[in-house]
Amino acid sequence: MDSSILAYIAAVNLLTLFLMRVDKQKAIKNQFRIPERTFFLLSFLGGAIGTYIGMKIFRHKTKHGKFTIGIPLLIVFNLAAFTYVFIYMS
C-alpha cells in the first residue's frame, strides 16, 4: 500500500507542476487558461508541493494572494494528511 500512495503523491505533484508550466505558456501567448480552481482542487488532493514548485520555477501566480497564502496552507494540510495515511493506514 505504501508504494501506491507514494506513486499517487508523485503523480499528482508532477501533474500540477506540468499544468503550471502549461498555464504559464498559455498566459504568455494570451490563450485560454487553466482555471485557478483546477490548481486548488489538485493541490487539495495532494498536489500542493507541485503547484508551489511550479510557482517558483515558472514565476507563475506569485502575485496572487490566494496562491501565495493558500498553496503553503495546502502544503501543510497535505503533509498532515500524508502523515496520517502513512501512520494509520499502513
N, C-alpha and C positions, 0 to 999 in steps of 0.2 A: 504494500500500500504506500509506503514511503516514496518509492520511485515514481509512482503515478502522480502523487501530489507534487513532487519536485518537477516532474515533466509539465504538469499543468501550470505551475508558477512560472517556469521558464517560458512556456509558450505564450501565456497571456502578457508577460512583460515584453517579450520580443515583438508581439503583435502591436502593443501600444507604442513601443519605440518606433516601429516601422510606420505606423499611422501618423505619428508626429512628423516624421520626415515627409510623408506624402502630403500632409496638410500644409506644411511649410512650403513645399514646392508649388502647391496649388495657390497659396497666398501670393507668392511671388508672381505667378502667371495670371492672377486675377480670375481664377477658375472657381467652380463650385467647390465649397469647402466641406470638410467633415464636421458635423455638428459637435459643439462642445459637450453636449450631454453624452455623446458616444464615448468621449475620453473619460468623463466622470463615471460612467457605468462600468467601463473596462477597468478603471482604476479601483473602483469599489470591489469589483470581482477578483482583485488580486494583482492588477497591473499598474499600481501607483508608482512603483520604482521605475518601471519602463517609461511611464509618462514623465516623471521627474528627470530622468536621464535625457530624454528627448528634448525637454525644455532647455536643459543646459547645453547639450551638444548643438542643437539646431537654432538656439536662441529664439524659441517659439513659445508664445503665450506667456512670456516672462513679465509683461506689463499688466496682465490681467490679475487683479486681486484675488478673484475666486480660484485661480490656478496657483498663485504664489502662496496662498494660505491653505486652500483646500487640498491640494495634492500632498503636501507634507503631513497634513492631518490624516489623509487616507493611507499614507505610508505607515503611520503609527497604528492605524486600525488594521491594516494588512498584516503587519508584524505580530500584533496581538492575536489575530485570527490564525495565522500560520503556526504560532507557538501553541495555541490551544489545540489545533488539529494534530500537531506532532506529539504533544504530551498525552492528550486524552483519547485520540482516535487511532493511535498506532498500536 
